[in-house]
Structure formats: structure tokens, C-alpha cells
Amino acid sequence: MLKIEQLTKIYPGEPPVKALSDITLEMGEGLFGLLGPNGAGKSTLMKILAGLLEPTSGKVTLDALDLANPKDRIRHYERLGYLPQDFGFHGHLTGERMLSFLLELKGVTGPRGRKALVSELLERVNLAQAAKRKVREYSGGMRQRLGIAQALAGDPRLVIVDEPTAGLDPEERLRFYRLLSELAVGRLILLSTHIVEDVATLCPKFAVIRKGKLVAMTTPKNARENLKGHIFEGVVEQPELENLRNEYHVTQAMVYEGANKVRIYLEQGSPPVGFESVPPTLEDAYFISMKNESNGAIATGLENVAGGVL
């Protein structure tokens, strides 16, 4: 169990920047999603959990190990795998040599030696056939799988992956989804992303973070079900779109056959002419949570979506 209690991070400056504000979360085994836009504070939280940043205040424990305790922190590092958003590889090295070098830096050898462990990890992430190829020849998805291989070294209890599918093509993204799902058995994988599809596909439970604050914690199923009867869709011409945005809460607007296919959230009342009730999506719930918190109607809608504001 990973417990985060009233975690706050303030970067000094004029003025100081509060990147995280009183974050409290609990996570068990499996995949847990942390969803929010770029700049929401997700990467700051991941770095604190990985031991790369000190929080200003608050507490983090993993299976009773307190990250504020130096002895516990060393044990925590041994139980941690981390794939940051920007992972620097040496392109002139082969995948096999790059991974061996990373394991050497981590001090991980394996029961049958480091060479055998490298082979096992490359096989596990489906890179065995590319082991002798230089990393600069790898696709984006292959690089991400190599990053996951190093994160798995030492059989960690907690694996943190920060924006792992950003920039991947659809085929590589699906391959990465399958890999993460397989690796989540018996461990906690914390997936930080701004891509709603990642959470909808992988995570049975997720939290939404916005401007350093925890907005909500729920499940994809509950988020969709609590919006039933409140999402409507219609097609409007471009001149009508701005008026619609002023009068209704537009969650999504997409170009469709030269016009705009628009989805709106309606807490009560009647939808515009031509709009019909449609099944809600996780994107609808997410975009509602990103609206201005000062809007009372939107805040009430968020409570319905999330099962409570934390």
C-alpha cells in the first residue's frame, strides 16, 4: 500500500510556486492512474515518490516504509522502478549494452548474473530480437519498452511511469498498454498521464490533479455512470459554436463533415434544439473536472462525477 498524506511542494522564488497542495491518496496493487494536464503537478509528485525531490511538508509511506526516514528511503529505492518522462539513452550503444549499463548503475545483478538478467528483461519487454541494434535505431515505443526493462530490474514493489505513451503511434501505444497490464500483477504501477485514453484503457481507479490540487478520485465506470442523462450531442455550424459555448457547458467540439459535432454537459433543463442524449465518456468527465472551480454548477457536476471532491 502506498499512502500519500497532505503532501505539499513549494518551489522558492518571487513569488514562490506551490506545485502541490495537500495531496492525500492511497493506492494498492495494480494500475493506478494520475490524470491531469501538463503543468498540473504530476511530474513533481512522481519525482517526490521516486526520491528525487524533497517535499515541503507531508508524508509518503510504502508498505510502512517512511520516505522521510533515511534508512527506510534506502530500502524504498530497492523496491522502486522509475520511468521518467524524458529518459536519456546513449544512442550509440546497443539496447543490450545500454540496459546492462543502467543495471550496473543501479547495482542490480540478478541471481544468474547481470548478462542473464539483461536477456531476461529484454525478452520480457519483447526486445530480445533488437538487443544488438543501436538505441538510436529504436522507435519511440521500443525506447519506452527499454525504459520499462530497466525499471523492472530488481523486481520492484512500486513502478512509476511518467507520461509513457506520449508521442507513440497507435500500434505502439496498444503494445505498451498490454505490457503494463501484464506487469501490474503483484505490484503497484502508478501511471501519470495527460492522455485520457491511457487511464480509460488501463486503470480501474484514478485520481485527477489540477493546478497542484487533487480534484477527485474515482473509477472510469463510476465517472461515466454518474454522467448518464447529462451529456448531449449535436451538430452545429461554426457561427453557432461560440454562442453555444457562452450558454452551455461544452465538453468537446470536433469537426465533423465540415460542421462541428459538439457535446455538452447539462446538469438540468432542456438541451438545445437538435441535441440528443448520448452515452458519457471518460473524456466528458475529465473535461468537466478541468473547468473553472469558481463555477458553482460545474463544481456540483464534478461531485457527481467523482463521488466526492477530495
Residue pairs with C-beta under 8 A, 6 or more apart in sequence:
1 26
1 27
1 28
1 62
1 63
2 25
2 26
2 27
2 28
2 49
2 60
2 61
2 62
2 158
2 188
2 190
3 25
3 26
3 59
3 60
3 61
3 62
4 23
4 24
4 25
4 26
4 45
4 49
4 58
4 59
4 60
5 24
5 58
5 59
5 60
5 61
6 22
6 23
6 24
6 57
6 58
6 59
7 20
7 22
7 23
7 24
7 45
7 48
7 55
7 57
7 58
7 59
7 60
8 18
8 20
8 21
8 22
8 23
8 55
8 56
8 57
8 58
9 18
9 19
9 20
9 41
9 44
9 45
9 48
9 53
9 55
9 56
9 212
10 16
10 17
10 18
10 19
10 56
11 17
11 19
18 212
19 41
19 44
19 212
20 41
20 44
20 45
20 48
20 55
20 212
21 212
21 213
22 58
22 213
22 214
23 45
23 58
23 209
23 212
23 213
23 214
24 214
24 310
25 207
25 214
25 217
27 188
27 190
27 205
28 188
29 184
29 186
29 187
29 188
30 184
30 188
30 189
30 204
30 205
31 180
31 181
31 184
31 189
31 191
31 202
31 203
31 204
32 188
32 189
32 190
32 191
32 203
32 205
32 206
32 207
33 191
33 192
33 193
33 198
33 199
33 202
33 203
33 205
33 206
33 207
34 42
34 45
34 46
34 190
34 191
34 192
34 193
34 206
34 207
34 209
35 193
35 194
35 196
35 199
35 206
35 207
35 208
35 209
35 286
36 42
36 194
36 208
36 209
36 210
36 215
37 194
37 210
37 290
38 194
40 194
40 209
40 210
40 211
40 212
41 209
41 211
41 212
41 213
42 162
42 192
42 193
42 194
42 209
43 84
43 85
43 162
43 163
43 192
44 53
44 212
45 192
45 209
46 82
46 84
46 160
46 162
46 190
46 192
47 53
47 84
48 54
48 55
48 60
49 60
49 67
49 158
49 160
49 190
50 80
50 82
50 84
50 160
51 67
51 73
51 76
51 77
51 80
59 66
59 67
59 68
60 66
60 67
60 68
61 67
62 76
62 79
62 157
62 158
63 79
63 157
65 72
65 73
65 75
65 76
65 79
66 72
67 73
67 76
78 154
78 156
79 156
79 157
79 158
80 156
80 157
80 158
80 159
80 160
81 150
81 151
81 152
81 153
81 154
81 156
81 158
81 159
81 160
82 151
82 159
82 160
83 144
83 147
83 148
83 150
83 151
83 159
83 160
83 161
83 162
83 164
84 162
85 162
85 163
85 166
87 143
87 147
89 98
89 135
89 143
89 146
90 98
90 101
90 135
91 134
91 135
91 136
92 134
92 135
92 136
93 101
93 134
93 135
94 131
94 132
94 133
94 134
94 135
95 122
95 127
95 130
95 131
95 132
95 133
95 134
95 135
95 138
95 142
95 146
96 118
96 119
96 122
96 131
96 132
98 135
98 146
99 118
99 121
99 122
99 146
99 149
99 150
100 114
100 115
100 118
102 150
102 153
103 109
103 114
103 117
103 118
103 150
103 153
104 114
106 150
106 153
106 154
108 114
108 117
108 153
108 154
109 117
110 116
110 117
110 120
110 153
117 153
119 128
119 131
121 149
121 150
121 152
121 153
122 128
122 130
122 131
122 149
124 149
124 152
125 145
125 146
125 148
125 149
125 152
125 179
126 145
126 175
126 179
127 142
127 145
127 146
127 149
130 138
130 142
135 143
135 146
138 146
139 172
140 167
140 168
140 169
140 172
141 168
141 169
141 171
141 172
141 173
141 175
141 176
144 164
144 165
144 168
144 172
144 176
145 175
145 176
145 179
147 164
148 159
148 161
148 164
148 179
148 180
148 183
151 159
151 160
151 161
152 159
152 183
156 187
157 187
157 188
158 187
158 188
158 189
158 190
159 183
159 187
159 188
159 189
159 190
160 189
160 190
160 192
161 180
161 189
161 190
161 191
161 192
162 192
163 192
163 193
163 194
163 195
164 176
164 180
164 191
164 193
164 198
165 173
165 176
165 177
165 193
165 195
165 198
166 193
166 194
166 195
168 176
173 197
177 198
177 201
177 202
180 189
180 191
180 202
181 202
183 189
191 198
191 199
191 202
191 203
193 199
196 282
196 283
196 286
199 206
199 220
199 282
200 220
200 281
200 282
203 220
204 219
204 220
205 217
205 218
205 219
206 217
206 218
206 219
206 220
207 214
207 215
207 216
207 217
207 310
208 214
208 215
208 216
208 217
208 286
208 289
208 306
209 215
210 289
210 290
214 310
215 289
215 302
215 306
215 309
215 310
216 289
216 302
216 305
216 306
216 307
216 308
216 309
216 310
217 306
217 310
218 285
218 305
218 306
218 307
220 282
222 306
222 307
223 280
223 282
223 285
223 305
223 306
224 279
224 280
224 281
224 282
224 284
224 285
225 280
226 285
226 304
226 305
226 306
226 307
227 265
227 280
227 284
227 285
227 288
227 304
227 305
228 279
228 280
229 277
230 265
230 266
230 267
230 280
230 301
230 304
231 251
231 263
231 264
231 265
231 266
231 277
231 278
231 279
231 280
231 281
231 284
232 263
232 264
232 266
232 271
232 272
232 275
232 276
232 277
232 278
233 261
233 262
233 263
233 264
233 275
233 276
233 278
234 261
234 262
234 264
234 271
234 272
234 274
234 275
234 276
235 256
235 257
235 259
235 260
235 261
235 262
235 274
236 244
236 259
236 260
236 262
236 274
237 259
237 260
238 259
238 260
241 253
241 260
241 262
244 250
244 262
244 264
244 272
247 272
248 264
248 265
248 266
248 272
249 264
249 265
249 266
249 288
249 291
249 297
249 298
249 301
250 262
250 263
250 264
251 263
251 264
251 265
251 283
251 284
251 287
251 288
252 262
252 263
252 283
252 284
252 287
253 260
253 261
253 262
253 263
254 260
254 261
254 262
255 261
262 275
263 278
263 284
264 271
264 272
264 275
265 284
265 288
265 301
267 297
267 300
267 301
271 277
285 305
285 306
288 298
288 301
288 302
288 305
289 302
289 305
289 306
291 298
292 298
293 299
299 309
302 309
303 309
